[in-house]
Amino acid sequence: MTYKPLKRAVALEYGKLAAPIMTAKGQGEIAELIIEEAKKQGVHIAEDPQLVALLGQLELNEEIPESLYVAVSVILSWVYWLKGMEPGDEKNP
């Protein structure tokens, strides 16, 4: 019998906000639903179990702590690159 850990997922919103906030989190079936909805919305998905574990400690609609800015900025940089955007583009109408 192989142990398979529960899948975990978090969703962050940044855009026009001063700092990213936690908009969804869950494990197991809830995590699958979060990932499925992200795919439907065309949201890029990054897999980083350690970062998810840290972000999962936040409450919904809570800003990420400064201690996680670097880790989250790496993910956001990757997303910007994939979308062909530059930082600040999301704040323009």
PDB file of N, CA, C and O in Angstrom:
ATOM      1  N   MET A   1       0.842  -1.177   0.000  1.00  0.00           N
ATOM      2  CA  MET A   1       0.000   0.000   0.000  1.00  0.00           C
ATOM      3  C   MET A   1       0.891   1.245   0.000  1.00  0.00           C
ATOM      4  O   MET A   1       1.777   1.387   0.842  1.00  0.00           O
ATOM      5  N   THR A   2       0.646   2.123  -0.934  1.00  0.00           N
ATOM      6  CA  THR A   2       1.435   3.345  -1.070  1.00  0.00           C
ATOM      7  C   THR A   2       0.689   4.511  -0.431  1.00  0.00           C
ATOM      8  O   THR A   2      -0.503   4.707  -0.670  1.00  0.00           O
ATOM      9  N   TYR A   3       1.399   5.273   0.374  1.00  0.00           N
ATOM     10  CA  TYR A   3       0.828   6.467   1.002  1.00  0.00           C
ATOM     11  C   TYR A   3       0.859   7.609  -0.001  1.00  0.00           C
ATOM     12  O   TYR A   3       1.909   7.937  -0.553  1.00  0.00           O
ATOM     13  N   LYS A   4      -0.291   8.206  -0.228  1.00  0.00           N
ATOM     14  CA  LYS A   4      -0.369   9.354  -1.131  1.00  0.00           C
ATOM     15  C   LYS A   4      -0.902  10.537  -0.315  1.00  0.00           C
ATOM     16  O   LYS A   4      -2.049  10.513   0.132  1.00  0.00           O
ATOM     17  N   PRO A   5      -0.074  11.572  -0.119  1.00  0.00           N
ATOM     18  CA  PRO A   5      -0.523  12.709   0.685  1.00  0.00           C
ATOM     19  C   PRO A   5      -1.691  13.432   0.010  1.00  0.00           C
ATOM     20  O   PRO A   5      -1.828  13.417  -1.213  1.00  0.00           O
ATOM     21  N   LEU A   6      -2.522  14.057   0.828  1.00  0.00           N
ATOM     22  CA  LEU A   6      -3.629  14.841   0.291  1.00  0.00           C
ATOM     23  C   LEU A   6      -3.093  15.999  -0.535  1.00  0.00           C
ATOM     24  O   LEU A   6      -2.139  16.671  -0.143  1.00  0.00           O
ATOM     25  N   LYS A   7      -3.714  16.217  -1.669  1.00  0.00           N
ATOM     26  CA  LYS A   7      -3.346  17.371  -2.495  1.00  0.00           C
ATOM     27  C   LYS A   7      -3.822  18.628  -1.784  1.00  0.00           C
ATOM     28  O   LYS A   7      -4.915  18.652  -1.218  1.00  0.00           O
ATOM     29  N   ARG A   8      -3.006  19.663  -1.812  1.00  0.00           N
ATOM     30  CA  ARG A   8      -3.344  20.953  -1.220  1.00  0.00           C
ATOM     31  C   ARG A   8      -3.249  22.024  -2.295  1.00  0.00           C
ATOM     32  O   ARG A   8      -2.438  21.930  -3.216  1.00  0.00           O
ATOM     33  N   ALA A   9      -4.082  23.035  -2.165  1.00  0.00           N
ATOM     34  CA  ALA A   9      -4.052  24.143  -3.124  1.00  0.00           C
ATOM     35  C   ALA A   9      -4.413  25.443  -2.416  1.00  0.00           C
ATOM     36  O   ALA A   9      -5.188  25.464  -1.461  1.00  0.00           O
ATOM     37  N   VAL A  10      -3.834  26.509  -2.910  1.00  0.00           N
ATOM     38  CA  VAL A  10      -4.188  27.854  -2.467  1.00  0.00           C
ATOM     39  C   VAL A  10      -4.342  28.716  -3.711  1.00  0.00           C
ATOM     40  O   VAL A  10      -3.785  28.417  -4.768  1.00  0.00           O
ATOM     41  N   ALA A  11      -5.101  29.782  -3.565  1.00  0.00           N
ATOM     42  CA  ALA A  11      -5.252  30.748  -4.653  1.00  0.00           C
ATOM     43  C   ALA A  11      -4.940  32.125  -4.099  1.00  0.00           C
ATOM     44  O   ALA A  11      -5.375  32.492  -3.008  1.00  0.00           O
ATOM     45  N   LEU A  12      -4.180  32.874  -4.872  1.00  0.00           N
ATOM     46  CA  LEU A  12      -3.829  34.239  -4.488  1.00  0.00           C
ATOM     47  C   LEU A  12      -4.378  35.212  -5.508  1.00  0.00           C
ATOM     48  O   LEU A  12      -4.491  34.896  -6.692  1.00  0.00           O
ATOM     49  N   GLU A  13      -4.716  36.394  -5.038  1.00  0.00           N
ATOM     50  CA  GLU A  13      -5.115  37.484  -5.929  1.00  0.00           C
ATOM     51  C   GLU A  13      -4.152  38.628  -5.698  1.00  0.00           C
ATOM     52  O   GLU A  13      -3.794  38.938  -4.562  1.00  0.00           O
ATOM     53  N   TYR A  14      -3.736  39.254  -6.788  1.00  0.00           N
ATOM     54  CA  TYR A  14      -2.805  40.368  -6.658  1.00  0.00           C
ATOM     55  C   TYR A  14      -3.349  41.552  -7.435  1.00  0.00           C
ATOM     56  O   TYR A  14      -3.948  42.454  -6.850  1.00  0.00           O
ATOM     57  N   GLY A  15      -3.149  41.561  -8.741  1.00  0.00           N
ATOM     58  CA  GLY A  15      -3.703  42.616  -9.584  1.00  0.00           C
ATOM     59  C   GLY A  15      -3.474  44.012  -9.058  1.00  0.00           C
ATOM     60  O   GLY A  15      -2.335  44.472  -8.982  1.00  0.00           O
ATOM     61  N   LYS A  16      -4.557  44.697  -8.691  1.00  0.00           N
ATOM     62  CA  LYS A  16      -4.489  46.090  -8.265  1.00  0.00           C
ATOM     63  C   LYS A  16      -4.299  46.253  -6.761  1.00  0.00           C
ATOM     64  O   LYS A  16      -4.326  47.373  -6.251  1.00  0.00           O
ATOM     65  N   LEU A  17      -4.108  45.152  -6.054  1.00  0.00           N
ATOM     66  CA  LEU A  17      -3.921  45.205  -4.608  1.00  0.00           C
ATOM     67  C   LEU A  17      -2.486  45.572  -4.246  1.00  0.00           C
ATOM     68  O   LEU A  17      -1.566  45.389  -5.043  1.00  0.00           O
ATOM     69  N   ALA A  18      -2.309  46.092  -3.032  1.00  0.00           N
ATOM     70  CA  ALA A  18      -0.958  46.455  -2.575  1.00  0.00           C
ATOM     71  C   ALA A  18      -0.097  45.222  -2.361  1.00  0.00           C
ATOM     72  O   ALA A  18       1.108  45.256  -2.612  1.00  0.00           O
ATOM     73  N   ALA A  19      -0.701  44.137  -1.902  1.00  0.00           N
ATOM     74  CA  ALA A  19       0.010  42.873  -1.671  1.00  0.00           C
ATOM     75  C   ALA A  19      -0.946  41.731  -2.011  1.00  0.00           C
ATOM     76  O   ALA A  19      -2.161  41.881  -1.883  1.00  0.00           O
ATOM     77  N   PRO A  20      -0.406  40.599  -2.442  1.00  0.00           N
ATOM     78  CA  PRO A  20      -1.284  39.462  -2.739  1.00  0.00           C
ATOM     79  C   PRO A  20      -2.066  39.012  -1.504  1.00  0.00           C
ATOM     80  O   PRO A  20      -1.559  39.063  -0.384  1.00  0.00           O
ATOM     81  N   ILE A  21      -3.306  38.571  -1.723  1.00  0.00           N
ATOM     82  CA  ILE A  21      -4.119  38.041  -0.637  1.00  0.00           C
ATOM     83  C   ILE A  21      -4.525  36.605  -0.957  1.00  0.00           C
ATOM     84  O   ILE A  21      -4.579  36.200  -2.118  1.00  0.00           O
ATOM     85  N   MET A  22      -4.807  35.854   0.092  1.00  0.00           N
ATOM     86  CA  MET A  22      -5.280  34.475  -0.040  1.00  0.00           C
ATOM     87  C   MET A  22      -6.772  34.519  -0.352  1.00  0.00           C
ATOM     88  O   MET A  22      -7.557  35.047   0.436  1.00  0.00           O
ATOM     89  N   THR A  23      -7.162  33.970  -1.489  1.00  0.00           N
ATOM     90  CA  THR A  23      -8.572  33.986  -1.865  1.00  0.00           C
ATOM     91  C   THR A  23      -9.228  32.619  -1.761  1.00  0.00           C
ATOM     92  O   THR A  23     -10.455  32.538  -1.722  1.00  0.00           O
ATOM     93  N   ALA A  24      -8.464  31.559  -1.716  1.00  0.00           N
ATOM     94  CA  ALA A  24      -9.021  30.209  -1.559  1.00  0.00           C
ATOM     95  C   ALA A  24      -7.919  29.287  -1.057  1.00  0.00           C
ATOM     96  O   ALA A  24      -6.737  29.480  -1.339  1.00  0.00           O
ATOM     97  N   LYS A  25      -8.351  28.271  -0.297  1.00  0.00           N
ATOM     98  CA  LYS A  25      -7.408  27.247   0.138  1.00  0.00           C
ATOM     99  C   LYS A  25      -8.195  25.989   0.467  1.00  0.00           C
ATOM    100  O   LYS A  25      -9.365  26.049   0.845  1.00  0.00           O
ATOM    101  N   GLY A  26      -7.535  24.856   0.317  1.00  0.00           N
ATOM    102  CA  GLY A  26      -8.198  23.608   0.640  1.00  0.00           C
ATOM    103  C   GLY A  26      -7.292  22.426   0.388  1.00  0.00           C
ATOM    104  O   GLY A  26      -6.190  22.560  -0.143  1.00  0.00           O
ATOM    105  N   GLN A  27      -7.781  21.269   0.782  1.00  0.00           N
ATOM    106  CA  GLN A  27      -7.037  20.035   0.543  1.00  0.00           C
ATOM    107  C   GLN A  27      -7.994  18.968   0.044  1.00  0.00           C
ATOM    108  O   GLN A  27      -9.209  19.086   0.204  1.00  0.00           O
ATOM    109  N   GLY A  28      -7.445  17.935  -0.555  1.00  0.00           N
ATOM    110  CA  GLY A  28      -8.264  16.849  -1.076  1.00  0.00           C
ATOM    111  C   GLY A  28      -9.194  17.321  -2.190  1.00  0.00           C
ATOM    112  O   GLY A  28      -8.748  17.938  -3.157  1.00  0.00           O
ATOM    113  N   GLU A  29     -10.479  17.032  -2.051  1.00  0.00           N
ATOM    114  CA  GLU A  29     -11.453  17.392  -3.075  1.00  0.00           C
ATOM    115  C   GLU A  29     -11.551  18.902  -3.269  1.00  0.00           C
ATOM    116  O   GLU A  29     -11.719  19.371  -4.394  1.00  0.00           O
ATOM    117  N   ILE A  30     -11.447  19.662  -2.187  1.00  0.00           N
ATOM    118  CA  ILE A  30     -11.498  21.123  -2.296  1.00  0.00           C
ATOM    119  C   ILE A  30     -10.317  21.622  -3.116  1.00  0.00           C
ATOM    120  O   ILE A  30     -10.476  22.505  -3.959  1.00  0.00           O
ATOM    121  N   ALA A  31      -9.147  21.070  -2.879  1.00  0.00           N
ATOM    122  CA  ALA A  31      -7.961  21.456  -3.655  1.00  0.00           C
ATOM    123  C   ALA A  31      -8.169  21.158  -5.132  1.00  0.00           C
ATOM    124  O   ALA A  31      -7.815  21.966  -5.990  1.00  0.00           O
ATOM    125  N   GLU A  32      -8.744  19.997  -5.427  1.00  0.00           N
ATOM    126  CA  GLU A  32      -9.016  19.636  -6.823  1.00  0.00           C
ATOM    127  C   GLU A  32      -9.966  20.645  -7.460  1.00  0.00           C
ATOM    128  O   GLU A  32      -9.778  21.028  -8.614  1.00  0.00           O
ATOM    129  N   LEU A  33     -10.990  21.080  -6.714  1.00  0.00           N
ATOM    130  CA  LEU A  33     -11.935  22.068  -7.235  1.00  0.00           C
ATOM    131  C   LEU A  33     -11.260  23.420  -7.475  1.00  0.00           C
ATOM    132  O   LEU A  33     -11.539  24.085  -8.473  1.00  0.00           O
ATOM    133  N   ILE A  34     -10.388  23.820  -6.576  1.00  0.00           N
ATOM    134  CA  ILE A  34      -9.651  25.084  -6.748  1.00  0.00           C
ATOM    135  C   ILE A  34      -8.808  25.015  -8.021  1.00  0.00           C
ATOM    136  O   ILE A  34      -8.799  25.958  -8.811  1.00  0.00           O
ATOM    137  N   ILE A  35      -8.109  23.912  -8.219  1.00  0.00           N
ATOM    138  CA  ILE A  35      -7.254  23.745  -9.400  1.00  0.00           C
ATOM    139  C   ILE A  35      -8.095  23.696 -10.664  1.00  0.00           C
ATOM    140  O   ILE A  35      -7.740  24.308 -11.672  1.00  0.00           O
ATOM    141  N   GLU A  36      -9.203  22.974 -10.618  1.00  0.00           N
ATOM    142  CA  GLU A  36     -10.093  22.875 -11.781  1.00  0.00           C
ATOM    143  C   GLU A  36     -10.634  24.252 -12.170  1.00  0.00           C
ATOM    144  O   GLU A  36     -10.661  24.595 -13.352  1.00  0.00           O
ATOM    145  N   GLU A  37     -11.061  25.036 -11.189  1.00  0.00           N
ATOM    146  CA  GLU A  37     -11.591  26.376 -11.471  1.00  0.00           C
ATOM    147  C   GLU A  37     -10.491  27.287 -12.015  1.00  0.00           C
ATOM    148  O   GLU A  37     -10.735  28.081 -12.923  1.00  0.00           O
ATOM    149  N   ALA A  38      -9.293  27.177 -11.467  1.00  0.00           N
ATOM    150  CA  ALA A  38      -8.173  27.983 -11.970  1.00  0.00           C
ATOM    151  C   ALA A  38      -7.920  27.675 -13.441  1.00  0.00           C
ATOM    152  O   ALA A  38      -7.707  28.585 -14.242  1.00  0.00           O
ATOM    153  N   LYS A  39      -7.944  26.396 -13.794  1.00  0.00           N
ATOM    154  CA  LYS A  39      -7.736  26.008 -15.189  1.00  0.00           C
ATOM    155  C   LYS A  39      -8.828  26.571 -16.080  1.00  0.00           C
ATOM    156  O   LYS A  39      -8.546  27.056 -17.176  1.00  0.00           O
ATOM    157  N   LYS A  40     -10.085  26.513 -15.619  1.00  0.00           N
ATOM    158  CA  LYS A  40     -11.205  27.063 -16.399  1.00  0.00           C
ATOM    159  C   LYS A  40     -11.031  28.560 -16.646  1.00  0.00           C
ATOM    160  O   LYS A  40     -11.369  29.071 -17.714  1.00  0.00           O
ATOM    161  N   GLN A  41     -10.495  29.255 -15.632  1.00  0.00           N
ATOM    162  CA  GLN A  41     -10.320  30.704 -15.719  1.00  0.00           C
ATOM    163  C   GLN A  41      -9.028  31.111 -16.427  1.00  0.00           C
ATOM    164  O   GLN A  41      -8.757  32.301 -16.591  1.00  0.00           O
ATOM    165  N   GLY A  42      -8.238  30.130 -16.844  1.00  0.00           N
ATOM    166  CA  GLY A  42      -6.974  30.435 -17.517  1.00  0.00           C
ATOM    167  C   GLY A  42      -5.891  30.917 -16.569  1.00  0.00           C
ATOM    168  O   GLY A  42      -4.947  31.588 -16.986  1.00  0.00           O
ATOM    169  N   VAL A  43      -6.026  30.578 -15.295  1.00  0.00           N
ATOM    170  CA  VAL A  43      -5.039  30.982 -14.291  1.00  0.00           C
ATOM    171  C   VAL A  43      -3.880  29.993 -14.326  1.00  0.00           C
ATOM    172  O   VAL A  43      -4.086  28.780 -14.352  1.00  0.00           O
ATOM    173  N   HIS A  44      -2.673  30.518 -14.325  1.00  0.00           N
ATOM    174  CA  HIS A  44      -1.496  29.655 -14.323  1.00  0.00           C
ATOM    175  C   HIS A  44      -1.342  29.002 -12.961  1.00  0.00           C
ATOM    176  O   HIS A  44      -1.605  29.619 -11.928  1.00  0.00           O
ATOM    177  N   ILE A  45      -0.913  27.752 -12.971  1.00  0.00           N
ATOM    178  CA  ILE A  45      -0.786  26.973 -11.750  1.00  0.00           C
ATOM    179  C   ILE A  45       0.678  26.608 -11.540  1.00  0.00           C
ATOM    180  O   ILE A  45       1.337  26.068 -12.428  1.00  0.00           O
ATOM    181  N   ALA A  46       1.167  26.915 -10.350  1.00  0.00           N
ATOM    182  CA  ALA A  46       2.528  26.544  -9.974  1.00  0.00           C
ATOM    183  C   ALA A  46       2.422  25.521  -8.857  1.00  0.00           C
ATOM    184  O   ALA A  46       1.557  25.624  -7.987  1.00  0.00           O
ATOM    185  N   GLU A  47       3.308  24.535  -8.887  1.00  0.00           N
ATOM    186  CA  GLU A  47       3.311  23.511  -7.844  1.00  0.00           C
ATOM    187  C   GLU A  47       4.535  23.696  -6.954  1.00  0.00           C
ATOM    188  O   GLU A  47       5.672  23.506  -7.385  1.00  0.00           O
ATOM    189  N   ASP A  48       4.277  24.070  -5.710  1.00  0.00           N
ATOM    190  CA  ASP A  48       5.333  24.264  -4.727  1.00  0.00           C
ATOM    191  C   ASP A  48       4.763  23.871  -3.362  1.00  0.00           C
ATOM    192  O   ASP A  48       4.234  24.720  -2.644  1.00  0.00           O
ATOM    193  N   PRO A  49       4.869  22.588  -3.002  1.00  0.00           N
ATOM    194  CA  PRO A  49       4.255  22.098  -1.766  1.00  0.00           C
ATOM    195  C   PRO A  49       4.682  22.868  -0.507  1.00  0.00           C
ATOM    196  O   PRO A  49       3.868  23.071   0.394  1.00  0.00           O
ATOM    197  N   GLN A  50       5.933  23.291  -0.436  1.00  0.00           N
ATOM    198  CA  GLN A  50       6.387  24.019   0.747  1.00  0.00           C
ATOM    199  C   GLN A  50       5.722  25.384   0.839  1.00  0.00           C
ATOM    200  O   GLN A  50       5.307  25.806   1.918  1.00  0.00           O
ATOM    201  N   LEU A  51       5.621  26.077  -0.297  1.00  0.00           N
ATOM    202  CA  LEU A  51       4.977  27.388  -0.302  1.00  0.00           C
ATOM    203  C   LEU A  51       3.486  27.245  -0.002  1.00  0.00           C
ATOM    204  O   LEU A  51       2.920  28.059   0.727  1.00  0.00           O
ATOM    205  N   VAL A  52       2.852  26.221  -0.556  1.00  0.00           N
ATOM    206  CA  VAL A  52       1.429  25.983  -0.274  1.00  0.00           C
ATOM    207  C   VAL A  52       1.222  25.732   1.215  1.00  0.00           C
ATOM    208  O   VAL A  52       0.262  26.233   1.799  1.00  0.00           O
ATOM    209  N   ALA A  53       2.110  24.964   1.832  1.00  0.00           N
ATOM    210  CA  ALA A  53       1.994  24.690   3.268  1.00  0.00           C
ATOM    211  C   ALA A  53       2.077  25.988   4.080  1.00  0.00           C
ATOM    212  O   ALA A  53       1.321  26.182   5.032  1.00  0.00           O
ATOM    213  N   LEU A  54       2.997  26.866   3.698  1.00  0.00           N
ATOM    214  CA  LEU A  54       3.135  28.141   4.415  1.00  0.00           C
ATOM    215  C   LEU A  54       1.933  29.044   4.170  1.00  0.00           C
ATOM    216  O   LEU A  54       1.395  29.634   5.107  1.00  0.00           O
ATOM    217  N   LEU A  55       1.515  29.152   2.920  1.00  0.00           N
ATOM    218  CA  LEU A  55       0.368  30.006   2.594  1.00  0.00           C
ATOM    219  C   LEU A  55      -0.919  29.450   3.190  1.00  0.00           C
ATOM    220  O   LEU A  55      -1.828  30.209   3.527  1.00  0.00           O
ATOM    221  N   GLY A  56      -0.997  28.141   3.320  1.00  0.00           N
ATOM    222  CA  GLY A  56      -2.181  27.511   3.877  1.00  0.00           C
ATOM    223  C   GLY A  56      -2.438  27.876   5.332  1.00  0.00           C
ATOM    224  O   GLY A  56      -3.530  27.634   5.846  1.00  0.00           O
ATOM    225  N   GLN A  57      -1.458  28.449   5.994  1.00  0.00           N
ATOM    226  CA  GLN A  57      -1.623  28.875   7.380  1.00  0.00           C
ATOM    227  C   GLN A  57      -2.351  30.213   7.489  1.00  0.00           C
ATOM    228  O   GLN A  57      -2.784  30.606   8.572  1.00  0.00           O
ATOM    229  N   LEU A  58      -2.482  30.914   6.346  1.00  0.00           N
ATOM    230  CA  LEU A  58      -3.163  32.205   6.343  1.00  0.00           C
ATOM    231  C   LEU A  58      -4.670  32.019   6.366  1.00  0.00           C
ATOM    232  O   LEU A  58      -5.183  30.963   5.994  1.00  0.00           O
ATOM    233  N   GLU A  59      -5.368  33.050   6.803  1.00  0.00           N
ATOM    234  CA  GLU A  59      -6.826  33.080   6.745  1.00  0.00           C
ATOM    235  C   GLU A  59      -7.243  33.607   5.376  1.00  0.00           C
ATOM    236  O   GLU A  59      -6.478  34.315   4.721  1.00  0.00           O
ATOM    237  N   LEU A  60      -8.448  33.266   4.946  1.00  0.00           N
ATOM    238  CA  LEU A  60      -8.949  33.779   3.675  1.00  0.00           C
ATOM    239  C   LEU A  60      -8.996  35.302   3.708  1.00  0.00           C
ATOM    240  O   LEU A  60      -9.332  35.903   4.729  1.00  0.00           O
ATOM    241  N   ASN A  61      -8.660  35.911   2.591  1.00  0.00           N
ATOM    242  CA  ASN A  61      -8.612  37.369   2.399  1.00  0.00           C
ATOM    243  C   ASN A  61      -7.519  38.054   3.214  1.00  0.00           C
ATOM    244  O   ASN A  61      -7.535  39.275   3.366  1.00  0.00           O
ATOM    245  N   GLU A  62      -6.578  37.286   3.734  1.00  0.00           N
ATOM    246  CA  GLU A  62      -5.446  37.841   4.473  1.00  0.00           C
ATOM    247  C   GLU A  62      -4.297  38.099   3.502  1.00  0.00           C
ATOM    248  O   GLU A  62      -4.021  37.285   2.621  1.00  0.00           O
ATOM    249  N   GLU A  63      -3.624  39.253   3.675  1.00  0.00           N
ATOM    250  CA  GLU A  63      -2.440  39.542   2.864  1.00  0.00           C
ATOM    251  C   GLU A  63      -1.337  38.571   3.223  1.00  0.00           C
ATOM    252  O   GLU A  63      -1.215  38.140   4.369  1.00  0.00           O
ATOM    253  N   ILE A  64      -0.522  38.228   2.210  1.00  0.00           N
ATOM    254  CA  ILE A  64       0.611  37.358   2.507  1.00  0.00           C
ATOM    255  C   ILE A  64       1.606  38.138   3.366  1.00  0.00           C
ATOM    256  O   ILE A  64       1.751  39.348   3.192  1.00  0.00           O
ATOM    257  N   PRO A  65       2.282  37.475   4.276  1.00  0.00           N
ATOM    258  CA  PRO A  65       3.256  38.173   5.121  1.00  0.00           C
ATOM    259  C   PRO A  65       4.518  38.534   4.329  1.00  0.00           C
ATOM    260  O   PRO A  65       4.859  37.891   3.337  1.00  0.00           O
ATOM    261  N   GLU A  66       5.187  39.571   4.797  1.00  0.00           N
ATOM    262  CA  GLU A  66       6.418  40.016   4.131  1.00  0.00           C
ATOM    263  C   GLU A  66       7.437  38.895   4.021  1.00  0.00           C
ATOM    264  O   GLU A  66       8.230  38.872   3.079  1.00  0.00           O
ATOM    265  N   SER A  67       7.431  37.973   4.960  1.00  0.00           N
ATOM    266  CA  SER A  67       8.397  36.878   4.928  1.00  0.00           C
ATOM    267  C   SER A  67       8.215  35.974   3.712  1.00  0.00           C
ATOM    268  O   SER A  67       9.123  35.217   3.367  1.00  0.00           O
ATOM    269  N   LEU A  68       7.055  36.042   3.056  1.00  0.00           N
ATOM    270  CA  LEU A  68       6.815  35.222   1.869  1.00  0.00           C
ATOM    271  C   LEU A  68       6.850  36.025   0.568  1.00  0.00           C
ATOM    272  O   LEU A  68       6.605  35.472  -0.504  1.00  0.00           O
ATOM    273  N   TYR A  69       7.153  37.317   0.651  1.00  0.00           N
ATOM    274  CA  TYR A  69       7.183  38.159  -0.553  1.00  0.00           C
ATOM    275  C   TYR A  69       8.125  37.604  -1.619  1.00  0.00           C
ATOM    276  O   TYR A  69       7.756  37.539  -2.792  1.00  0.00           O
ATOM    277  N   VAL A  70       9.322  37.208  -1.233  1.00  0.00           N
ATOM    278  CA  VAL A  70      10.300  36.739  -2.223  1.00  0.00           C
ATOM    279  C   VAL A  70       9.786  35.481  -2.923  1.00  0.00           C
ATOM    280  O   VAL A  70       9.830  35.389  -4.150  1.00  0.00           O
ATOM    281  N   ALA A  71       9.304  34.524  -2.154  1.00  0.00           N
ATOM    282  CA  ALA A  71       8.825  33.269  -2.741  1.00  0.00           C
ATOM    283  C   ALA A  71       7.648  33.521  -3.679  1.00  0.00           C
ATOM    284  O   ALA A  71       7.599  32.964  -4.776  1.00  0.00           O
ATOM    285  N   VAL A  72       6.710  34.352  -3.258  1.00  0.00           N
ATOM    286  CA  VAL A  72       5.543  34.641  -4.098  1.00  0.00           C
ATOM    287  C   VAL A  72       5.955  35.470  -5.314  1.00  0.00           C
ATOM    288  O   VAL A  72       5.399  35.286  -6.396  1.00  0.00           O
ATOM    289  N   SER A  73       6.913  36.372  -5.155  1.00  0.00           N
ATOM    290  CA  SER A  73       7.342  37.191  -6.296  1.00  0.00           C
ATOM    291  C   SER A  73       8.001  36.337  -7.381  1.00  0.00           C
ATOM    292  O   SER A  73       7.898  36.660  -8.564  1.00  0.00           O
ATOM    293  N   VAL A  74       8.668  35.264  -6.995  1.00  0.00           N
ATOM    294  CA  VAL A  74       9.257  34.351  -7.982  1.00  0.00           C
ATOM    295  C   VAL A  74       8.139  33.730  -8.825  1.00  0.00           C
ATOM    296  O   VAL A  74       8.247  33.653 -10.049  1.00  0.00           O
ATOM    297  N   ILE A  75       7.065  33.287  -8.162  1.00  0.00           N
ATOM    298  CA  ILE A  75       5.922  32.702  -8.873  1.00  0.00           C
ATOM    299  C   ILE A  75       5.277  33.757  -9.768  1.00  0.00           C
ATOM    300  O   ILE A  75       4.968  33.485 -10.928  1.00  0.00           O
ATOM    301  N   LEU A  76       5.072  34.962  -9.230  1.00  0.00           N
ATOM    302  CA  LEU A  76       4.443  36.027 -10.032  1.00  0.00           C
ATOM    303  C   LEU A  76       5.309  36.396 -11.231  1.00  0.00           C
ATOM    304  O   LEU A  76       4.779  36.665 -12.309  1.00  0.00           O
ATOM    305  N   SER A  77       6.615  36.413 -11.066  1.00  0.00           N
ATOM    306  CA  SER A  77       7.514  36.706 -12.190  1.00  0.00           C
ATOM    307  C   SER A  77       7.346  35.674 -13.288  1.00  0.00           C
ATOM    308  O   SER A  77       7.330  36.015 -14.471  1.00  0.00           O
ATOM    309  N   TRP A  78       7.223  34.432 -12.904  1.00  0.00           N
ATOM    310  CA  TRP A  78       7.026  33.336 -13.856  1.00  0.00           C
ATOM    311  C   TRP A  78       5.713  33.538 -14.608  1.00  0.00           C
ATOM    312  O   TRP A  78       5.659  33.370 -15.826  1.00  0.00           O
ATOM    313  N   VAL A  79       4.645  33.902 -13.873  1.00  0.00           N
ATOM    314  CA  VAL A  79       3.336  34.115 -14.504  1.00  0.00           C
ATOM    315  C   VAL A  79       3.394  35.295 -15.461  1.00  0.00           C
ATOM    316  O   VAL A  79       2.880  35.208 -16.576  1.00  0.00           O
ATOM    317  N   TYR A  80       4.014  36.404 -15.045  1.00  0.00           N
ATOM    318  CA  TYR A  80       4.170  37.555 -15.938  1.00  0.00           C
ATOM    319  C   TYR A  80       4.873  37.131 -17.230  1.00  0.00           C
ATOM    320  O   TYR A  80       4.442  37.482 -18.328  1.00  0.00           O
ATOM    321  N   TRP A  81       5.943  36.386 -17.083  1.00  0.00           N
ATOM    322  CA  TRP A  81       6.716  35.944 -18.245  1.00  0.00           C
ATOM    323  C   TRP A  81       5.848  35.097 -19.178  1.00  0.00           C
ATOM    324  O   TRP A  81       5.860  35.288 -20.394  1.00  0.00           O
ATOM    325  N   LEU A  82       5.092  34.155 -18.594  1.00  0.00           N
ATOM    326  CA  LEU A  82       4.225  33.292 -19.405  1.00  0.00           C
ATOM    327  C   LEU A  82       3.162  34.087 -20.154  1.00  0.00           C
ATOM    328  O   LEU A  82       2.796  33.731 -21.274  1.00  0.00           O
ATOM    329  N   LYS A  83       2.667  35.154 -19.549  1.00  0.00           N
ATOM    330  CA  LYS A  83       1.620  35.973 -20.160  1.00  0.00           C
ATOM    331  C   LYS A  83       2.179  37.077 -21.051  1.00  0.00           C
ATOM    332  O   LYS A  83       1.417  37.802 -21.692  1.00  0.00           O
ATOM    333  N   GLY A  84       3.504  37.209 -21.096  1.00  0.00           N
ATOM    334  CA  GLY A  84       4.108  38.274 -21.894  1.00  0.00           C
ATOM    335  C   GLY A  84       3.854  39.650 -21.301  1.00  0.00           C
ATOM    336  O   GLY A  84       3.781  40.641 -22.026  1.00  0.00           O
ATOM    337  N   MET A  85       3.720  39.708 -19.979  1.00  0.00           N
ATOM    338  CA  MET A  85       3.443  40.967 -19.286  1.00  0.00           C
ATOM    339  C   MET A  85       4.683  41.462 -18.552  1.00  0.00           C
ATOM    340  O   MET A  85       5.663  40.738 -18.376  1.00  0.00           O
ATOM    341  N   GLU A  86       4.605  42.710 -18.134  1.00  0.00           N
ATOM    342  CA  GLU A  86       5.623  43.287 -17.274  1.00  0.00           C
ATOM    343  C   GLU A  86       4.951  43.744 -15.991  1.00  0.00           C
ATOM    344  O   GLU A  86       3.763  44.069 -16.000  1.00  0.00           O
ATOM    345  N   PRO A  87       5.688  43.776 -14.886  1.00  0.00           N
ATOM    346  CA  PRO A  87       5.077  44.253 -13.644  1.00  0.00           C
ATOM    347  C   PRO A  87       4.453  45.640 -13.840  1.00  0.00           C
ATOM    348  O   PRO A  87       5.050  46.531 -14.443  1.00  0.00           O
ATOM    349  N   GLY A  88       3.255  45.788 -13.319  1.00  0.00           N
ATOM    350  CA  GLY A  88       2.516  47.048 -13.459  1.00  0.00           C
ATOM    351  C   GLY A  88       1.462  46.978 -14.552  1.00  0.00           C
ATOM    352  O   GLY A  88       0.507  47.754 -14.526  1.00  0.00           O
ATOM    353  N   ASP A  89       1.611  46.056 -15.527  1.00  0.00           N
ATOM    354  CA  ASP A  89       0.623  45.943 -16.603  1.00  0.00           C
ATOM    355  C   ASP A  89      -0.777  45.640 -16.064  1.00  0.00           C
ATOM    356  O   ASP A  89      -1.771  46.085 -16.637  1.00  0.00           O
ATOM    357  N   GLU A  90      -0.858  44.886 -14.968  1.00  0.00           N
ATOM    358  CA  GLU A  90      -2.158  44.498 -14.421  1.00  0.00           C
ATOM    359  C   GLU A  90      -2.906  45.684 -13.820  1.00  0.00           C
ATOM    360  O   GLU A  90      -4.117  45.618 -13.612  1.00  0.00           O
ATOM    361  N   LYS A  91      -2.190  46.759 -13.544  1.00  0.00           N
ATOM    362  CA  LYS A  91      -2.814  47.942 -12.928  1.00  0.00           C
ATOM    363  C   LYS A  91      -3.331  48.908 -13.976  1.00  0.00           C
ATOM    364  O   LYS A  91      -4.034  49.862 -13.643  1.00  0.00           O
ATOM    365  N   ASN A  92      -2.994  48.677 -15.240  1.00  0.00           N
ATOM    366  CA  ASN A  92      -3.479  49.550 -16.307  1.00  0.00           C
ATOM    367  C   ASN A  92      -4.836  49.049 -16.787  1.00  0.00           C
ATOM    368  O   ASN A  92      -5.074  47.842 -16.840  1.00  0.00           O
ATOM    369  N   PRO A  93      -5.734  49.988 -17.139  1.00  0.00           N
ATOM    370  CA  PRO A  93      -7.071  49.569 -17.610  1.00  0.00           C
ATOM    371  C   PRO A  93      -7.030  48.825 -18.915  1.00  0.00           C
ATOM    372  O   PRO A  93      -8.073  48.416 -19.426  1.00  0.00           O
TER     373      PRO A  93
END
